[in-house]
Amino acid sequence: MATCWYNGKYSPIEECSLPFSDLSIQRGVGVFDSIRIYEGTPFALSLHLERLSESAAGSGIKAEDIMPRFSDIIYGWLEREENKSFDGIVKPYITGGDVNDKGTFPQPRFFVIFDEVHKPTKEEQKGGVTLAPNHLARPLPLVKTTNYLFGLIPIGRAEQKTFGSLYITPEGEITEEMSSNFFICRGGKIITAPVGKVLNGVTRGIILTLAAENGFKVEERCPLESELTEADEAFITGTVKEVLPIIRVGSVKIGNGRPGPVSQALQHLFVKNKERWLERHVQKKA
C-alpha cells in the first residue's frame, strides 16, 4: 500500500486528495521527481532534489521555501522501524496551487508518495523492449513535468505492444524516450543527446561517468532516426529501469534484434558501483 506525506502527516494514499481548484488538475501545472530507494537508502537523493528545484523554477512555480523540506520528509519516513529496509520508489511532487499570477505560481502545494517499485520484468531486461516512434519535439525538455500526455498517446496508437515512446523531432533528431534517456551504439561509440536538448537524467549522468571510467567512447549529440538501421544496439536509462535494452523502434529492428554487450556491461557496472551514489542520512548536531 502506498503512503503519502501531505499537509504535515504520513497517511495511506487513498486518504489524501487535492482540491479541484489546484492548477495541476485545472491546467496540468506540476513537477515531480522519482527517487529509487535501495534497502532503506536513497539513491542520488541530492541530485534528484536539485533537478526538482530546477524543474519548479523552469515552470514558474515558486518552490524556494518548499525544497529544503523534502529531505527531512523522506528520511523521516525511512527511519521508521517498519521502513528501514524499504526497497521502492519515492516521488516528491510540487503543484501549481490555486493561483496563476501571469504564468507564475506563487502558492504551490507539495506532497511525497512512497510506493513499491515497478521494475522491468526479467523477460524485458533479458530480451529487450520496443519503443513507438513519436515524431514530436518534447515540450520544455529541461522540466520534469507531470504532463506525460504527449508521450503516452503514441503508445496507445501503436500497432504492436510497446514499452514506451521515443521523441523524434521533425528534423529527424532523436532526443529522449518518454521518461528515460536514449542511447545508441554505433561505430564503437555510445551516442546520446546532450543536456539542453533533453532532461538532465540522473541515471544518464551516472552511466556516462561509468562509461568514461571504463574506456567507452561517448559522443553527446542527437542520434538521427536514419541511424537506427545502422545502430549495433540501443538502450534507455532511468531511475527504475537502470539500463534497459531497446531491440526495436516501430518497425525498425536494432542490430540483431537482441540486447547487446554494451548495455549489458553498463548495467553490470551500475549495479557494481551503486554504493557510490547511496546517500545515508547524517543526523544534524544540535
C-alpha positions, 0 to 999 in steps of 0.5 A: 500500500502506498503512503503519502506525506501531505499537509504535515502527516504520513497517511495511506494514499487513498486518504489524501486528495487535492482540491479541484481548484489546484492548477495541476488538475485545472491546467496540468501545472506540476513537477515531480521527481522519482527517487529509487530507494535501495534497502532503506537508502536513497539513491542520488537523493541530492541530485534528484532534489536539485533537478526538482528545484530546477524543474519548479523554477523552469515552470514558474512555480515558486518552490524556494521555501518548499525544497529544503523540506523534502529531505527531512520528509523522506528520511523521516519516513525511512527511519521508521522501524517498519521502513528501514529496509524499504526497497521502492520508489519515492516521488516528491511532487510540487503543484501549481496551487490555486493561483496563476499570477501571469504564468507564475505560481506563487502558492504551490502545494507539495506532497511525497508518495512512497510506493513499491517499485515497478521494475522491468520484468526479467523477460524485458531486461533479458530480451529487450523492449520496443519503443513507438516512434513519436515524431514530436519535439518534447515540450520544455525538455529541461522540466520534469513535468507531470504532463506525460500526455504527449508521450503516452498517446503514441503508445496507445496508437501503436500497432504492436505492444510497446514499452514506451515512446521515443521523441523524434523531432521533425528534423529527424533528431532523436532526443529522449524516450518518454521518461528515460534517456536514449542511447545508441551504439554505433561505430564503437561509440555510445551516442546520446543527446546532450543536456539542453536538448533533453532532461538532465537524467540522473541515471544518464549522468551516472552511466556516462561517468561509468562509461568514461571510467571504463574506456567507452567512447561517448559522443553527446549529440542527437542520434538521427532516426536514419541511424537506427538501421545502422545502430549495433544496439540501443538502450534507455536509462532511468531511475527504475529501469537502470539500463534497459535494452531497446531491440526495436523502434516501430518497425525498425529492428536494432542490430540483431534484434537482441540486447547487446554487450554494451548495455549489458556491461553498463548495467553490470557496472551500475549495479557494481558501483551503486554504493557510490551514489547511496546517500545515508542520512547524517543526523544534524548536531544540535 
